[in-house]
Every structure is written in C-alpha cells, then in structure tokens.
C-alpha cells in the first residue's frame, strides 16, 4: 500500500543504470508452525497466514468456517459489478485512502506539501455518512503515508520533516513522534503496522539523485523505540513495505528489487529482481501466498506483477500504459486492484485482476472522468490520477484517492442487485445468480426449481449433494444424496451412503462403480483396490494388473498351475478372465502353455497356437529335448541361421555359432572346440577345420593334407597309420620309418635300430664298418665284427667264411685269424705249430717245418732240441 509521491510517466523518469540480478533466492526453511494455526508448515498450504480450512487446502483462511478455503469459496463477488456510489470533492490532491480493520472508518491524506498550499492533512471519516470525524494538520509539511493500527486505536503518519508521528484516532492526540532521518537528501516513503499492532515499519529512500542510502526502520508502536534497522543490498531507495498476514515476514519494494525478511531475526528470507523501475506499492495477500507489485513508469512502460511467495516466481505480469500508484488485495485474496496515474488506456482508472489466474485477467475497470481518453501528452492531458486505493473488509466497497484535475475521494460499491433478479444483494442468497435468490434450508442451493441453476431438491432439509440432485442429505459427502421415499437408488441415489468413495453399482455385484486403487511403484500393479473395475460385468470387479481383464476365472484346471497367491477367485460364470492377473501386458493363452498370446510384450508367446515351454530363444514354442530352446520351424530356423535349437534332440546342446554341427556348450555332448570357426574334425577335437577330412583337426593332424595319416608320434614326418600313405614302420623311433628287408631294423643306417644292410634281412649292423654284417649267422657274416677288415670286392663277394671282415695287421694278405704271425708280414704259416714260420727265407723261418722244436740257433730254428 504505497503512498509515495514519486510518480513516473513517459516524460518523467529517473535514468539509472539497470542492474540484472538473479531472479530469486531460495527461501530459508521456516519454523515448524510459523503462523501458529496448529498446522505444521510442511502440511500448511498457507504457512504465513493463520487459517482453519481443511477441505481443499489445509490451514488457509476460511471466513465462513465450512472447511473450504476462501480461495475456492470466495465471498467477494467474482464478477465485479462496482458502481460509483459517491464522490467527495476536495480542493487538493488526495494521495491516500484507507479503511480501518472493521471498515467503519477510513482515513485520507491530503498531500499538499510543495504541491499547493503549505500544509498537509490527515483526516478520519465515517464510512457510512462520509462525515469528517477528526483532522490533523501538518504545518508546512507533506504527509508521505499513513496507516491504521490493526485495532483502529491509532493512526501513524510519516511526514516530510523526516518524522514518524503516531496519534490516537479517537481524539488525534499525539502518542509519540520520532525522527526517521538517516542523512541528507532522504525521505520516509511508507509506513505500515505489523498485523499484531506491536511494531511499525518505515521505509526510507533518497528524495533525489543524491544523498545517503535508504533504510528500513522498525519501531515499537507504543513508545517509538527503534527495534531494528537494516539496508537490504545496500540500496539507496526503498519505496514500499507490507507484512505477511501472520507478521512473520516483511516485504520491501525498492528500485527493481523486492526483499523478504524474517521478523524474528531480521535476516533476508528471499529476494527477486524485477529488472524494471520503482516499486511504488507492494502488497501481501491475506492468504499469504501471493505478493502483488505495483511499478512506476520507466523507460518502456510500467508493470503490475503477481508473484508466488513460496517460489518467488511471477504468476502473471500486466503491462500498463501508465504508472501504477497503489495496489490492494480483496479481503478473500481472490482479486487485486491497482490504481493508475493519468496517461492513455489505463489512465485515471482502477483495474481489478484475478489473483490466481495464470495470466493477467482483468475482471473490471473502474474509471474516473477521462477527458480525451487520456491520450494527450504532458500537461495537456487533463485526466486525473488515482493515488490510493482501499478495499472494505466486507469486499463490496472500495474507496480511492484522486488528484491532478480530479481531486477527491471516490466511493465504489458493488451493484446492489448485481444479478438483476429484483432482489438486492444483501437479501439475495445468490447475488450473482439471477435464477436463484432464496435458500430456505441454508445449504447453498436455491429454492427455485429447474431450469433455475442448481435447484434444491430438498428445500426444507439442508444437504450437500450435487451429483444426482442438489441440496439433499449426503451422509458420506460424496456428492450423491441418500435415498428417501421420493428418490431411490433407481433414480440415482447413493447405493453406499456410508462410503464416500462409492455411490453406484450398475451390475449389482456388491462393488461400487467408482474404481479406485493405489499404483505400486515399478510394477504398476493396482493395490488397495476399491470399487468395480468392471461396472457392467457382474462376474468381475478387480483388475490387479490394469489390463482390462478381470482377476476372477472359470477354468478349474488353472488351479494346477496358478500360484495360490495370485488374485482372483474361481467363479464358474466368470468371463473376461485374465489368465495372467499380475501381467498388465498379457491376459489370454490359446495353447494352454501359460505364456500369453499378446505379441510385442516382454513375455509374449512366439507360438501362440502351439503349446510349448521354450524360453531360451523364444517363449512358448515346442522344445522336444526340453533344454529351453525351441525346435526350429519356418518362423525361426535353427541356429545360426535363426535362433532356434541347432540340436533339437540333444538337451545338452542348442547353439552352433559356426554352423558345423557341433554345439557351443562345452559341458554338453560333442562340444565344439572351435566355436567361432566351422570345421568337421571329430577325432582329436570337435568342430575344428580338417583340410584332409580324416577326422583330425588341422592343428592336431601331423599330416593335415594326407587323409590316410594323422599321427606321427616320433616326429619323423612319417605317419603312424600302417595302412596309410608312407606309414612309419617305426612309429616310436624318430630315426627310422621304413624296413625294406623286413628284418625289424630301419633302412636309415643310424642308431641302434638302423639297418646298414636294408636289403638283406639277415644283416643289419656293421659295428666296424667294413660292410660285413655283424650277425654271424646271417649272410656274409663278419668273422671279426669288432675289427674292420677288407670290404667285399662286390655285392656278390661272399668272402672267406673264416676270415671275412677280419683285419690283416701286417698286410701280408693273410687275415689275422689265419695268420700265425699277424704282426709279421714275412710269416703267416706255422705248420708244426712251434712258433717259427714256414717261410724259411725270411726271418724267424722254421728250419724243421714238420718237426715242432724250440731250437733257436741260426739255421736250426724250430728244430727239436732234446736237451733244452
């Protein structure tokens, strides 16, 4: 309720730098029950306004005490209908008008300081007779603003000499006067009593473009002692102030900024930047949930803003053609009225808006005289300005303070018969309904019968019913009337008079037609079901999964498969039965395999008309081997061409990634050892590449390109298969592989198993390397196997059976075995065996060849020596 004299129009504004700041500050947590109405803040829909509503909102103002808050049950006429009742013409500008709390009196402020005469005036008037009861003259000073104490005992004014002055309203004697001065170039702009009357708030700002910073001052209302002072955001101007309905908060309007402070700690609770201009007036709604902002013209226009207090977000904004000077809520909070200055479409008028609309919605425009449509510029515009506005507590009466070519106080009252039904509002039980005017039983429904609006069917008995008929008893308050002798259930009366959730039962199954339930998070199942999900089906009432198919079932065989905890009951007459009452995506099962028919769901039967129990690749199809994977068919080929079972008769295998006929399951039958590579091996490994097709994988085949060989134990390059190509005759001997003569010794002449005579089966070794075999019993056996002798002269050389293969140490061509003197190449025979050679011409010759002797004399060697 701003009464500032700083009026800004298109040709008169202060050019200041526009600050862009964050639109809101999060609201600090409130106390448990801030407004003291017994409803904790987290449950209270109106936490800063005491209230007793319980029906639509909890803890909000409810004037008639019916449980429904004033927001939903407004008592101020919603269609407007204000008419100019009278006008008090004055000689000077009237800057302010304000009803006291019971509406019996109002005060006006004649702000003449510096504008006309030298004295300002505060006057108190009787609301009925408009008689001036008391007046206070402020000599040589202007009155910036004034306010009533909540009990009407006092009036407070802030004066141009930087003082706060408080008077008894009954005799206008001074209670106290205190200075509000904070330095040069400042002025008090607005004053406001706290709702409990114990404190007075004064906001101060610069009077020009220079001076000290502004200040918010809080005073004791009885003695003027300062309780607190503070400067939100170190700003230099504060123009407007109002209290929350419970007094726990105070809102201050500055230049572009709004601040909310807590009144126990005097700390900031919330803020918002409007990014516009001077906030001439600010008002807190009686329900505490809305703050109305009234802005002066600046730069590109002026605004009226409706702000939701709890979020500090704008609910709606109205762009005005001229400055908004003052703003006030209707006493039921449903409407707000803004007073405007003189220019263009909104000039010299009061605009009334819907508080809770989502956009600026004008209910009514109250206009003073508007010469020339208020379109002329500057001083050539003869329209007046509306500086102050007040709404009577009964909601039917508004006063407004006018000036500038239209000085005076206007009195606006609601049309005495706003609905034009011939019954004045005061006597009309339905002042906004032309079809009704009497309400004998006082239940809010008119006595006139149809076609009148909402005719009372029980004129002499109060009631709240409104669904089947109006104004009859409704025991459970569900809107449907209790049956009586003239109105039965068949007519539409309540079937369940003690159940507020139910009223009708079309199929007479004992379950009301109003189907209610809670939804379980995650499953979306219907819990705590009440009423009938199938109001036209006597055999069904619950639908736990919400798919439109009932929980009851008629097929007793289902009991063999149906878990006992599933909802529903066996009912032989049941139809529209849900086979799967806990699956909202399935309800039918044509093939009886307990997999639902509905396609494209998380659990659909891929073979809805073929019973099956597959679940691995697709659900509900035949599965011959019972491994969970379906038998292949035209719709789903076997794996890997499709997803069906690659081995429909083998319960241990179902996948064959490489399509080679060996399963991927390593713990199953014939598992594929090369699952990502097709192959036909089956001997060493299954399902691996086998180039020669002998059953042995390439990696395990010693001869991968020879289908007759696959193993080579001794690693000599010859296969172990005796019937294959190039078989190894010696599979465990890496030095041997063939035996042409079949003597058991390999043809490769190395090692102990080698055969030096590969084509002679009786010989194999030749230890001394003289080409005569070591086997004495074999062909051409070596007489001296450990000593090399002369080699055979040819393959046909049989040699001497007594000496072949023996050495001739002395080279006399007599092998050592037959050489009597193997180391004497001149001797070789000793016929008589006496140690002397038969070659008498050589040394050691035997002189007596046929007579053994021991003589050694010359020419007598080897002769008999009797005396030896």
Buried (B, 14 or more C-beta within 10 A) or exposed (E): BBBBBBBBBBEEBBEBEEEEBEEBBEBEEBEEBBBEBEBBBEEBBBBBBBBBBBEBBBBBBBBEEBBBBBBBBBBBBBEBBBEEBEBBEBEBBBBBBBBBBEBEBBBBBBBBBEBBEEBBBBBBBEBEEBEEBBEBBBEBBBBBBBBBBBEBBBBBBBBBBBBBBBBBBEEBEEBBBBEBBBEEBBBBBBBBBBBEBBBBBBBBBBBEEEBBBBBBBBBBBBEBEBBBBBBBBEBBBBBBBBBBBBBBBBBBBBBBBBBBBBBEEBEBBBBBBBEBBBBBBBBBBBBBBBBBBBBBBBEEBBBBBBBEBBEBEBBBBBEBBBBBBBBBBBBBBBBBBBBBBBBBBBBBBBBBBBBBEEEBEEBBBBBBEBBEEBBBEEEEBBBBBBBBBBBBBEBBBBBBBBBBBBBBBBBBBBBBBBBEBEBEBEEBBBBBBBBBBBBBBEBBBBBBEEEBBBBBBBBEBBBBBBBBBBBBBBBBEBBBBBBBEEBEBEEBBBBBBEBBEBBBBBBEBEBBBBBEBEEEEEEEBBEEBBBBBBBEBBBBBBBBBBBEBBBBBEEEEBEEEBEEEBBBEEBEEBBBBBBBBBBBBBBBBBBEBBBBBBEEEEBBBBBBEBBBBBBBBBBBBBBBBEBBBBBBBEEBEBBBEBBBBBBBEBBBBBBBBBEBBBBBBEEBEBBBBBBEBBBBBBBBBBBBBBBBEBBBBBBBBBBBEBBBBBBBBBEBEBBBBEEBEBBBBBBEBBBBBBBEBEBEBBBBBEEEBBBBBBEBBBBBBBEBEBBBBBBEEBEBBBBBBEBBBBBBEEEEEEBEEEBBBBBBBBEBEBBBBBBBBBEBBBBBBBBBEBBBBBBBEEEBBBBBBEEBBEBBEEEEBBBEEEEE
